[in-house]
Amino acid sequence: MAAKPLALWVLAAVSFFGGVYAQPSPEVQKRISAAIKEAGASNSTNVDYTQFVNVFIGTDNFGDVCPGASVPFGMVKFSTDLTGYAPAGYVVDPTQKIRGLSPLHDSGTGSSLGTYGNFEIMPMLCPGGFNTCNVLLADRERFRKNNTDDAYPGYFSQTLDNDIKMEATSTRRAGLERFTFPKGSGKPYFSLDLSNDLPASFTGGALNIDPELGRITIGGHWGSSFGPGVYSYQAFACYDILDGGKQKLSEYGVWTGMTSELFNAKGLGVTSLNLTRNLIGGVYESGALFSYEDEPTEINIRVGVSFVSVNQACANAESEVGTSSFEAIVAQSQALWNEKLSKIAIDLAGTPANVTEMLYSSLYRASLTPNNATGETQGAFAGTTHPYFDSLYCSWDTFRTFYPLMSLHSPAEFAQIVDNYIDGWRKLGWMPECRANNVPGWTQGGSSADPIVGQFAMLYHNEAAALGIDLDELYEAMLADAEQNPPEWNTLGRQVNVYKQYGFVPYGVLDTQSVGRQTREGSRTLEYAFEDFAVRQVALLLNKTDDVAKYTNRSLFYRNVWDPSVVSDGFKGFAQKRFSNGTFSYTDPIDCSPNDTNQNRECSLQGDNNVGFYESSSWEYSWFAPHDTAHLIDIMGGNDTFVSRLDHFFDAGYYLAGNEPSFQTPIGYHYANHPTKSVDRVREVVFTNFDITPAGLPGNDDQAAMATLLSFHLLGLYPVPSTSQFLVLSPFIPKYTIHNSYLNVSTTVTVNGFDARSVQKMIPTGASAYVKSVTFNGVVSPNRCHFDFYDVFRVGGDLVIEVTADKASVDSCGQGLPESVSTGGFASAR
């Protein structure tokens, strides 16, 4: 799984349910359950979809979800930062302490050091006065009160164990913080941190206090959370602390210190700090300290953030928040979320409540990241006129389900992100793979932007120009990824020269033209081949005949790492890494699987990962050829052996629901003409790995890759990336409508014969769940396993999926299996 902490990936995959924690507040689930019940009973068309969202799903079990206040794709996400392993700032674990409330976070990224967490503010009580305040990180940390954490789309709240309540709400680049102190508790103090962020990566910055204006400005440089340490990014914040003159400042000043040196200095009345990196080691901490007159119980602070300058941070606060009240900003945020969540409207009365909650919580996270930082560019992107998105964690995670789901309902936003990818090629020579903190992050599979922009081209080439996308330019960017070897391919592009020379990525190859971490040869070959399929698809679309032949051939290079002699658990043939002389280097297919008994084996980006696969085993990656599964069936021994092997893969415990290469595997039975087995397996996958608790994800959300995988499972569909094909499963919902406002079409999916009893881990005998027929706008499809975007979602209308309990009678696709390149599939672009 991308960006998972390197030593924890297996643990996160196999330890599903966490302990019983005292967070969040029990009222959160009560509120959501009551809202779902009321909405189902009322049949109202005026639905507040934000009521169904549980933002705490994924805040345990290494889900790394940020529950903070945000708007769709917001650059800011206001949340508290906690001690321990907390990449998104927040975790439910009550044994961890709160460090402060900060505006910058990512969600579902899994960087083991944490991401952002800049500009933490901490409310405190200092009975002994200014010089006695505990401002250093280790000193100011506090536990929270049990059962008090609360949040919903656009709002976040926590209460410290000293009864100080912290609340936040947001716009795209700004927001409001509200602090409520207990009556009679004395003068309220605040420490505002300049240097500390979650990964302790401060490299220098400045802080200035303007006591007359009531404004504190901060800016500096910090290091990437998932990329080379040679890179740094800049960030700025503007804190307006007088609430438009309603609040009166008492004391103000600055502080510096180092816990390890027992050094803690404060300067009452000092208004500026200007500090560089501390080179000797240890975190040199610094920040502002201020208090208020008249012992107010409520303090309101306006915050603006920018990646350009302090002036722009202040301008963002003034333009996006202005004099609006806290409640008004919450309402604005919720309106934006309702616009996004209402793109998929379900039968609330007929849908099981847990499915409703899982779906809308997933759809929420699917619009939480990447972070829209348009107008906030720096480095090579400074001043770009194109859309700009930060935190592309990571293309390897998101091409499979995240962007295909977005393509169904939000092509305008999808186009903006595609333009952002193309702009990466314009500025850097290759499209980004894993941008982290505004700088290039680590590459995992190759150039996974290719299937992302390829997906857009295949579905929206007719609308591309109107959406601001030049398809010829898009194709040029893909060709750069496919043909131009970067001098250093750890962060951009592929090691494509040796791949083209040998037909696979060789193990231990002499590469005289480029450098990179020489690992993952098996999985990189498989990913490169699929990326070439994406190039092939756009070549087909643009009538590039020679390129179609070239990249069709290269898309079959995955076969070159297939070793037919390897046997595991009685099954023959597995993907393996391979020397440049053509001989295979044996890796036990069990290595790096949940059944691997060597818990010290390196399986991720480490230099001593000698397995040949990324965060995965050969047992898992050997299924990965989404464009040519028919050939996999042949080389595995035919349909019966393929099905038996697929059953064993799941039943023996090799499957990892939280690992992207396995996303399509439960639906592999479709390709062997046994779609009812796919239905059974997906039910099992969902209810074994997902639920509505904080531990309700199978590990890291991976920038909502898990959220969108679950969404597709619940909707009874699965996309084949870089194509217009969707596989048909059995919806967990009796009826839903997907609205595409850009195309001005809506598609309603109705499940005839829907039986709520089937919506569980094991479908009971007699419960209708298996697809009998698929009908669109009154025309019965000749097959029941797949359909094309252009035949359904492009035109809109009524899709009827009839289900039955008679499993044996419908265990075939009818006329036509899902397409594969080797059987003549994907022969034309729609």
C-alpha positions, 0 to 999 in steps of 0.5 A, spaced: 500 500 500 502 506 498 506 510 503 504 506 508 510 506 514 515 502 512 515 497 518 508 497 519 505 495 512 504 487 514 501 489 521 496 494 518 494 489 513 493 483 518 490 487 524 484 489 522 480 491 528 483 496 533 482 496 541 476 499 544 477 506 544 474 512 548 473 516 542 470 519 538 464 521 542 458 516 542 453 522 540 457 522 533 454 515 531 447 516 534 446 522 530 448 519 524 444 513 525 438 518 527 439 522 521 439 516 516 433 513 519 429 519 519 431 521 512 429 514 510 422 515 513 421 522 510 422 520 503 424 528 502 427 530 496 431 535 500 436 531 503 442 533 507 447 528 505 453 531 510 448 528 516 450 521 513 458 522 513 462 519 519 469 522 518 472 518 524 472 512 519 479 510 518 482 514 524 484 507 527 487 501 524 493 505 521 487 508 516 491 515 517 484 519 515 484 526 517 477 528 520 478 535 520 474 541 517 475 541 510 471 543 504 471 539 497 479 538 495 480 544 500 487 546 501 486 546 509 484 541 513 483 543 520 485 538 525 489 537 532 495 533 531 497 528 536 503 524 539 505 517 536 504 515 530 499 520 527 500 521 519 494 525 518 495 529 525 489 525 528 488 518 531 483 516 536 488 512 541 486 516 548 493 514 550 496 519 545 496 527 547 494 533 543 500 537 541 495 543 538 490 545 532 493 546 525 490 548 519 495 544 514 494 536 513 493 530 508 488 525 509 490 517 508 497 518 505 500 513 510 507 517 511 510 514 517 513 521 519 506 525 518 505 530 513 504 537 514 501 539 521 504 546 521 502 552 525 500 549 531 496 553 536 495 550 543 490 554 548 492 554 555 492 556 562 498 559 565 496 561 573 503 564 574 503 568 568 506 569 561 513 566 563 510 560 566 507 558 560 509 551 558 510 552 550 515 547 548 512 541 545 513 536 550 511 540 555 504 543 552 501 536 550 495 534 554 490 529 554 483 530 551 477 528 555 474 521 553 468 521 549 468 528 547 471 528 540 466 531 534 466 532 527 462 532 521 463 535 514 466 542 515 466 542 522 471 539 527 471 539 535 476 536 541 476 538 548 482 538 552 482 534 559 482 541 562 475 543 559 478 547 554 474 546 547 477 547 541 473 548 534 474 549 527 471 550 520 474 552 514 474 555 507 479 552 501 485 556 504 482 559 510 478 558 516 476 560 523 478 557 530 474 557 536 476 556 543 471 556 549 475 556 556 471 554 562 468 560 566 472 562 572 479 559 569 483 565 568 486 569 563 486 565 556 493 564 553 495 561 546 502 558 544 502 559 536 508 554 533 513 557 528 517 551 527 514 544 529 511 540 524 509 533 524 515 530 521 520 535 525 522 538 518 523 545 519 529 548 515 528 556 517 522 561 517 520 567 521 514 570 525 512 577 526 506 580 531 503 586 530 499 587 536 495 594 534 493 590 528 492 584 532 495 579 527 501 574 527 504 572 520 508 566 520 512 563 514 518 558 513 520 552 509 519 545 511 521 538 508 517 533 504 513 527 508 514 522 502 520 524 498 527 526 498 530 530 503 533 535 499 527 538 497 523 543 501 517 547 501 514 553 503 508 555 507 505 561 510 500 563 515 496 569 517 492 569 524 488 574 526 487 574 533 482 580 535 476 578 532 474 584 528 476 588 535 471 584 539 477 581 543 483 585 547 490 583 547 493 583 554 500 580 553 504 578 547 511 575 545 516 570 543 519 564 545 524 559 543 527 552 546 530 545 546 527 540 550 533 536 550 537 542 552 533 544 558 532 551 554 526 555 554 526 562 553 521 567 553 521 574 550 515 579 553 513 584 548 518 581 543 515 581 536 519 577 531 523 571 530 527 570 524 531 563 525 534 558 520 536 551 521 539 548 527 544 544 524 547 540 530 541 536 531 535 536 535 528 540 534 530 548 535 523 550 537 520 557 537 513 561 536 509 566 539 505 566 546 499 571 547 493 572 552 487 576 552 484 581 557 478 581 561 478 573 562 473 572 556 471 565 555 470 564 548 476 566 543 475 567 535 481 566 531 481 567 523 486 563 520 489 564 512 494 559 509 498 560 503 504 557 499 506 563 496 507 569 502 504 571 508 500 577 504 497 572 500 495 568 507 492 574 510 488 576 503 485 569 503 483 569 510 480 576 508 477 574 502 474 567 504 472 568 511 472 576 512 467 578 517 463 571 517 461 568 523 463 561 525 456 558 523 456 561 517 462 558 514 460 551 517 454 552 513 458 554 507 462 548 507 456 544 508 453 546 502 459 545 498 459 538 501 452 537 499 453 539 492 458 534 492 455 528 496 448 529 492 452 527 485 450 520 488 443 519 491 440 513 493 434 509 496 435 511 503 429 507 505 431 501 502 438 501 503 441 498 510 443 503 514 450 501 515 451 501 507 448 508 507 453 510 512 459 507 509 457 509 502 457 517 504 463 517 508 467 514 502 464 519 497 466 524 502 473 522 503 473 521 495 473 529 495 477 530 501 484 530 497 488 531 493 488 539 495 486 544 491 492 549 491 490 553 485 493 560 485 498 557 491 504 555 487 511 555 488 518 552 485 517 550 478 510 551 478 510 558 481 505 563 477 502 557 472 496 559 469 493 552 470 490 548 475 494 546 481 493 540 486 498 538 492 498 531 495 498 526 489 498 521 494 499 517 490 498 516 482 499 508 483 494 508 489 489 512 485 488 510 478 484 504 479 478 506 482 479 514 485 479 517 478 474 512 475 469 514 480 470 521 479 469 520 472 462 518 473 460 524 476 465 530 476 468 531 469 470 538 470 474 537 477 477 531 473 479 535 468 482 540 472 486 534 475 488 532 469 491 539 467 495 539 473 498 532 471 500 535 464 502 541 467 507 537 471 510 534 464 510 542 462 514 544 468 518 538 469 519 533 463 514 528 466 507 527 469 508 527 477 507 520 480 507 522 488 507 529 489 508 530 496 508 537 500 508 541 493 515 537 491 516 530 488 515 524 492 517 517 491 515 513 485 512 506 487 510 503 480 512 507 475 508 513 471 501 511 474 499 518 471 498 515 464 492 511 466 489 517 470 490 521 464 488 515 459 482 514 463 479 521 462 481 521 454 477 515 453 471 517 457 471 525 455 475 526 449 469 529 446 468 534 451 476 535 452 477 541 449 471 545 452 474 542 459 481 545 457 484 539 455 488 538 449 488 531 447 495 532 443 498 535 449 496 529 453 498 524 449 505 528 448 505 527 456 504 520 456 509 519 450 514 522 455 513 517 460 513 512 456 519 513 452 524 518 455 528 515 461 529 521 466 536 521 469 533 519 476 527 515 476 526 515 483 521 521 483 519 522 476 518 517 470 520 510 469 527 506 468 524 505 461 531 504 457 532 498 460 525 496 460 525 497 452 531 494 451 530 487 455 522 487 454 522 487 462 525 491 468 532 486 469 534 485 476 541 487 477 542 491 470 547 495 468 544 502 467 549 507 464 544 512 463 540 513 469 539 512 477 534 509 481 533 504 487 534 498 483 528 494 486 521 492 485 523 489 478 517 484 477 512 489 480 515 495 476 515 490 469 507 489 471 506 496 472 510 499 466 506 494 461 499 496 464 502 504 463 503 502 456 496 499 455 494 506 457 498 509 452 496 504 447 488 506 448 490 514 447 494 512 441 487 508 438 483 514 440 487 519 436 488 514 430 496 513 431 496 506 428 503 505 428 503 507 436 497 502 437 501 496 434 507 498 438 504 499 445 499 494 444 506 489 444 509 493 450 503 492 454 504 484 453 511 485 456 508 483 463 508 476 460 516 476 460 516 476 468 512 470 468 516 464 470 512 457 468 516 453 473 515 456 479 510 452 484 507 454 490 501 451 494 500 446 488 499 452 483 504 453 477 507 459 474 508 466 478 511 472 476 518 473 478 524 478 477 529 476 472 536 477 470 538 481 464 541 474 461 534 472 461 534 467 467 529 468 473 531 470 480 527 465 484 522 469 490 518 464 494 511 467 492 509 467 499 514 472 501 511 479 503 504 476 503 500 475 510 503 468 510 510 470 510 513 468 517 519 472 516 516 479 519 523 482 518 523 482 511 523 488 507 517 489 502 516 496 500 521 502 498 527 499 502 534 498 498 534 491 501 527 489 498 530 483 494 523 480 493 522 483 486 515 486 488 512 493 491 508 492 498 506 485 495 507 478 494 508 474 487 502 471 489 498 477 489 501 481 483 501 475 479 494 476 478 495 483 475 494 484 468 487 488 468 487 489 460 489 482 459 486 477 464 484 472 459 491 470 457 492 470 465 487 464 465 491 461 459 498 461 462 495 459 469 492 452 466 485 454 464 478 456 467 477 451 472 485 451 474 484 459 474 478 459 479 481 454 483 487 458 484 483 464 485 479 461 491 485 458 494 488 465 493 482 468 498 481 462 502 489 461 504 489 468 506 494 471 501 489 477 499 490 483 502 484 488 501 488 494 502 493 493 497 491 496 490 494 490 486 488 486 489 483 491 487 480 487 481 482 480 483 475 479 487 472 480 480 477 476 476 471 470 476 468 474 471 473 473 466 473 465 467 465 466 466 463 465 473 460 472 475 456 469 481 463 467 485 465 474 484 458 477 487 460 472 493 467 474 494 465 481 494 460 481 499 466 477 503 471 482 502 466 488 504 464 485 510 471 482 512 474 489 511 470 495 512 465 497 517 463 504 520 467 504 526 474 508 526 477 501 525 473 500 519 478 500 513 483 495 512 489 500 513 491 506 510 486 509 506 491 511 500 488 518 498 481 515 498 483 509 494 480 504 499 474 509 499 473 509 492 474 501 492 468 500 497 464 505 493 464 501 487 463 495 491 457 498 494 454 500 487 455 493 484 460 496 479 468 496 478 472 500 472 477 497 468 482 503 468 484 506 462 478 503 458 470 505 458 468 498 460 465 497 467 464 490 470 457 489 473 456 486 480 451 486 485 449 492 488 448 493 496 443 498 494 436 497 491 436 504 487 441 509 486 442 515 481 448 518 479 448 525 476 453 528 471 451 535 471 457 537 466 453 532 461 447 534 464 445 526 464 443 522 470 443 514 470 438 511 475 440 504 477 435 499 479 436 492 482 429 488 481 429 483 486 433 486 491 433 482 498 436 486 504 438 479 507 443 478 501 447 484 504 452 481 509 458 477 509 455 470 506 449 470 502 444 466 505 440 460 501 434 463 498 436 471 498 436 474 491 443 477 489 446 474 483 445 478 476 440 475 472 439 480 467 442 487 465 437 492 461 438 499 459 432 504 457 428 497 456 433 494 452 436 487 455 444 487 454 446 480 451 451 479 457 450 480 464 458 481 466 460 488 463 457 494 459 460 501 456 460 508 459 458 510 452 452 506 452 450 507 459 453 513 463 454 517 457 447 518 455 443 517 461 437 513 463 435 507 467 439 501 468 435 495 471 439 489 474 435 484 475 437 479 481 435 472 483 437 467 488 438 461 483 445 462 483 446 456 478 442 458 473 446 465 472 453 463 473 455 465 466 456 472 463 451 470 457 454 473 450 461 476 451 466 476 457 469 482 459 474 484 454 482 482 454 487 485 449 489 478 447 482 476 445 481 482 441 478 486 446 479 494 446 479 494 439 476 501 438 475 507 442 468 509 443 
